Structures are given as C-alpha cells and as structure tokens.
C-alpha cells in the first residue's frame, strides 16, 4: 500500500535519529535549558534576523496553537481565523476549551482577505453593543493554508498593517512552513515573516522531526512567564533536549530547506502526472498538498492500493481528495502512483 495520506507518516530524518543516538547518554539539564536547545534557538534567530527574539519549543501543532492563542488573549477576546482554518475546523475545540471563541471570516482558497478583515474589525467597533460581544483579540492565519495555498508578501503585510492599526497581534501557524518557503514563486521568507508577524511557529513534526514546533516571538514579545503557562498546560518537557537536538539538526547545513525542497519536487512531479492523465484539481496548490477530484468509483478503486485523504464531497458522484508528499517521499513511489492511476 502506497501512502500519500499526510506528511507525518514517517518517523524522522536519519540525521536526527543519528544525533539522538549519539547524544543519548549525555547528562543534560532539563526543561529546554540544555546546550542543544540554546544552539537551535540561536540558529533560528539568525535565520529570522531577529536578534532580540525569543524561541520556545513545543511538541505539536494543536498544543502550540492552544497555548499561544490562550496566553495572548484577554478573557473577553476571541481569535479571528478563516472558516477553513485549522483552529476552527480540525482542532476538536481546543481553542474553545481555553474559554476563547474562534471568530470565523470567509475563506478564499484557504486565506483571509485583508479588506474583509478590516471591514469586520471596523464593523465590530462601530456596533454600539460591542461591549456585549466577544472582542477580536488577535488574528490567526496558516502558511501554507489548509488548502496548500500561500500568502504573498503583499497580502501578509496588508494583514499585519491592519492588525497594528487595531492593536491586535498577528499569529502565523507554520506547521508546514518548510514546504511554503520552498514553493516555487513565493516571496515570503523567514526574515519577512519576522517583520510582519507578532508570533509564528516553525513546524518540525511535518518537516522531518519526530515531533516539535519552534515558536518565535520576533520582538521578544512573548507573554509574561510564557514557560510557566506552558507548564500549566502540561506541555513542558523535562527532557527538552529531545526538541532542541532535532531543531539543531534541522537547521544545520540547510537540512530543513533541503528536505522541504524535496517534498515540493515530488509534489510537482505528482501534479504534472495527474494533469497529463486528465484529472481535475479542486484548487491550484503550489505546495506539498495536492487536491484532486475523483469520481466515487475512482476513489474506491484507488483506495485498494493507495492511502490518501478524503477532503470533501464535490457532488453526488465526485469527491475532493488530498495527496500529500513529504520530506521522505520517494520518487519511485510517485511514479508507482502515476502508473496506478
């Protein structure tokens, strides 16, 4: 059975496993205070060009979203996100569990529109009853989005300018950030993100690590006692080295960018193959997630040999399915998939 179901199906890059094995018997201080965590933090800040930034390591995306959002909102505030945003759809109410509401805006290929964001904020404050309503306290976006699409530098800057105007932070979910940075034609870089986001995270779980996400507050603007808040959520690893070592390896010798580029190369090969065989796409994604329309019969037959993700019903006879490549996707598996279809 071939698997293109997601980008975290494999374990971790062999260089990470080698380093974990090599350092296994070292006695290191806990809770992220070891030399590997410190070194990884320095590398990330250098790449982001934010010398005064703060970096924290957490284990997974939902955990990261919940803690970052929950720690930055006042009790009467909610977080703005696209209707299709991960925090609104696929996190089992994790944000609501913190006592905060997700305030959904229309999505356009997975993205929010700057002008609609401005209209929403303007409308809220012009409403004479807004003191009785959930205040918009921050904006959440993901890059890539749930549909594998990307914000342009202009779009990201516009959203950030609106956030500054209304004095609310912009938070970027980078669970698949490596694949966004490696996509052809993108004009968003790590330094640009550091300039135009108040907080973002660099995903490791889906980009070569066993687990781990690196949260970056580029202006040293983390909420007070952020690590204490992390511990309150049961998310502070005693063996913080497990995260630091992985990010230290990922950001050595451009490994993170190299393996991300590989995933994009495999996605482009897959995309070209489906196009040549006459398949239709639900959306034009430049990243590692490809959304293809299959008839119900095609989906049933293909699922006997290939694992992929059901995304949504297209109509009575068709569905949108997702094929995801990753840092570990083998070219021969892409070729085999294309021969099957």
N, C-alpha and C positions, 0 to 999 in steps of 0.2 A: 504493500500500500504506500503510494507516494503521499507526502503531506505538504500541503501549502495552506494549512488551516490558519496559521498565525506565525509571528516572528519570534516566538519564545518557546518553540517546540524542542529545541536542542538545549544542552546544558550550558557550557561556557567555552570561550575560545581557549585553545590548548595552552597559550601563553599565560593565561590567568591560572589555569589549573597547575601549570608548572611552578608558578610563583607561589601559589598557596601551599604546594607540597614543599617547596624549597624553604619557606619561612615557617613551616608548621610547628617546629619545636622552639622557635624563638619565644622568649618570655617578654611580652609587651604589655604596657599599661592599657587599661580598658576604656570603654565609652568614647572611642574616637580620638584619644589623646596620644596615640602612637605615632611614630615617625612616618609610617606609610600614609596615614590619613593626612598628616601635615604636608607631606610632599605632594600628594594628589591635589590638595586644596591650592597649593602654590601654583601648580601647573594649570589648573582650571582658571585661576585668576589671571595668570599671564596670558592665556589664550583669549580670555574675555576682555583683556586690557582694563581690568577693574582692580587696581592695586588695593583699594580700600574696601573691597567687597568681603562678604562673609559666605562661606560654603559649609553646608551641612549634609551629611549622608543619611539617607533613609532607605528602607528596603524595597518598597513597592509603590506603584503609581497611585492607587486609591488611598493608601495610607498617607502619602505625600500630599495629595490634594486636600484630604480632610484636615490634616494638621496645619498646612499653610493657610488655607481659607479660614478655618476655625480660629486660628490665632490672630488673624489680621482684621476680623470683623468685630464690631461692637454688637451687643446683644440684640439690637433693634435693626440690624443690617442683614441684607442678603447679597448674593453674588450673581452678577449678570453673566449669562452664557448663551450660546446658540442652542436652539431647540434640540439639535442633534449632538450637543456637547457631551463629552464623556461623563461629566459630573451630573448632567441632567438625565441621562438615559441608562448608562451601564455601570453605575456605582452603587446600586442597591440602596439608595437613600443615605449614603454615607455622610453627605453634607447636611442633609436634614437631621441626621442623628445628632449633630453638634448644636442643633437649635437654630440653624440658619436656612433660609429659603433660597432655592435656585430660581432666579428671575429670568425666564427664557425669552430670547429675541428670535425672530425669524432667521433661518439659516439659508445661505446661498452657497451651494456646493460645500457645505460644512462650515462656512465662515460667517461672521457677523459683519454687517456693513456699518462703516463709520457714521454715515448720515443718520441711519436708523438708531444707532446708539445715542447720538446727540439728541434726536427727537424724543427718545424715551426719557433721557435724563431731564431735558427741558420740560417735558410734559409732567414729569413727577413733581418737580419743584413749583410748577405753575398751578398744580392742583391744590386748592385751598384746604383740602382734607389730608394733605400728605403726612401730617403729624400722626395720623391714624393708620399709616401704611408702613410696609416693610421698606426701609431706606435702601437704595442701591449703594452698597459699600465697597464694591470692587468689581473688576471685570476679569472674567476667565476666558482665555482662548487656548486652543491647542495648535501646535505647528510641528508636524503635519496634523491636519484635522482628522476627524473620524472617517472622512472620505478620501484621505490621502492627498488632499489639496494643500496648497501653501499660501500663506500671506505674502504679498510683495512688501518690499521695504517701505514703499509709499503708504500702503494700507496699514502696516504696523505703526508707522509714525503717526498717521492720522488718528488712529485709535488711542495712542498714547497721549497725543496732544489734547484730545477730548477728556481723557482721564485726568490729566493735570488741571484742565480748566475746572473740573468739578471736584478736584482734590480727592480722588479715589485711586487706589493702586491698580496697575495692570499686571496680571499674573498669567504667564505662559506655561502651559503644560507641554513639556518636551519629551514625553515617553518615547517617541520615535524620532527625536530631534536629529540624530545622526543621519537618518535617511532623508530628512528635509534639507540638511546642509549639503548633502552630496547630490541632490537632484539637479538635473541639467537646467540651466537658465535662472536659478534662484539668485536673488540679490540680497538675501538676508544672511548675515554672518553672526558668529558669536559676539564680536565686539559691537555690532549694530544692535543686537538683542539687549546687550548690557546697557546700552544707551537709551533704549526705547521700551524697556520693561522694568517694573519695580521689583519683580521677583520672577524667576523662571527655574525650571529644573532640566538637567541633562539626563536623559534616560539611559540606564545601563541594562536593565532587565531584558529589554527587547533588542539591545545592540551589543551582544557579546558577553555580558556578565551573567553569573549565576542569578544574581539579584542585585538591586541597588539603583538609587536615583540620587543625583547630586543637586541639591537645592542651592541656588545662587541668589543672594541679595546684593546686587552690584554696588550699591552705595553704602554698604554696611548698615542697612536699614532694617535688619531683622527685628521682629517684635521683641520686647524686653524678655529676657530669660527664656529664649526660644527653646533651648535644650531641655529646660525644666518642663516646658509644655510637651515636648516630645516624649519625655519620660512619663508624664501623666497619662499619655496615650499608650503606654506600654511598648513604645517604638524605639527606645534607646538600647541598642545592642551593647551588652557587656563586652563582647568580642568585636568591637568596632573595626578592628584590623581587617575583618572579612570584607568590609566595604572599601576601606582605604586602599588595600592591596589591589583590589580589582580596578579601581579608578586610576591608581598609579600606573598599572599596566596599560589600561586602555588609552591613557594619554602620554604614553611613551612611544617614540618613533612613529607618531601619526597613526597608531593602530586603529583608533576609533574611526578616523576618517577613511582609512583604507578599507576596513571591513564594511563600512556604510556604503562606500562606492561600489563594492562588490554586489551588495544587495540591489542597488539601483541598476547595475549592469544586467543582473539576472531578470529583474522586473521588465526592463526594456526588451530583452530577448523574448520573454513570455508575451508581452504586449504585442510585439511585432508578429509573433506566431499566431496569436488569436486573430489579429487583423487579417492576415493573409488567408486564413481559413474561413473568413466571412462572418466572424462573430461580432456582435454589437456590444458596446460598452455603455454602462449606465452613466459614467462620469469619466472625464479625462484626468486621470491622476498621474502626476509626474514622479511619484514616489514608489515605495515598495508594495503598496496595496493596490490591486487592480480589481475593478468591479465590473463583472461581465454578466450579460443577460443570457440565461439558458432557458430552454423550454423545460417543462416539468419532466418530460421523458429524458432529455439530455442530462438533466441533473440526477435523475435516478440511475441512469446507466453509468455516468461518470463516477458517482459515489461508490461504485463497486471496486474501483481501482485507485481513486484519488480522494484524499481528505481535503476539503475546502470549507469555507464558512458560508452558511446561508445568511444573507444580509436582510433582504426584504422581498415581499411579494410584489411583482411588477404588474401582473394582471392574472386572470384566471388560469392562463396557460404558461406563464413565464415567471421567473424569479431572478432577482439580482443576487449573485454570489460573489464572494471575495476570495481571491488568490493572493497570498502574501509571500513574498520572498524575504530572505533574511541574510545576515552576515554568514550563515552556514549553508545556504542553498547551493547545491552542486549543479553545475551546468548540465551534466548528464541527466539529472532529474527533470530539469526544464525541458530538455529535448525529448525525454520519455513522455512527459505530459503532452507535449505538442503532437507526438506520434499517436497518442491515445485519442486525442480529440479529432 
